[in-house]
Amino acid sequence: MLSDTATAALLVPVAIAFSDAAAVSPTAAAVTVTTGAVAAFLTPIGHHGSLLVLRAGNYRFHDFLLLGLPLTVLIGLVTAWIAPRLFPLL
């Protein structure tokens, strides 16, 4: 299992290579991948803070899914809308 930082470190160069091939902004690709890597709301194993409260709060995986799915969709939509506006694609 990789941390969000390690995931971003591995995937940002790949996203930049794809963006170069597609002739779009590498900054927008890097920001999008980094935001996706840190948006770990679906399961408690996505972030160490969630693991700490899992047992103490008597939460279940299902609880994280119920609250995390809308957050993940919202972050994805907002990132997809904002990234190209902040960093033009061409």
Buried (B, 14 or more C-beta within 10 A) or exposed (E): EEBBEEBBEEBBEEBBEEBEEEEBBBBBBBBBBBBBBBBBBBBBEBBEEBEEEBEEEEBEEEEBBEEBEEEBEEBBEEBEEBBBEEBEBE
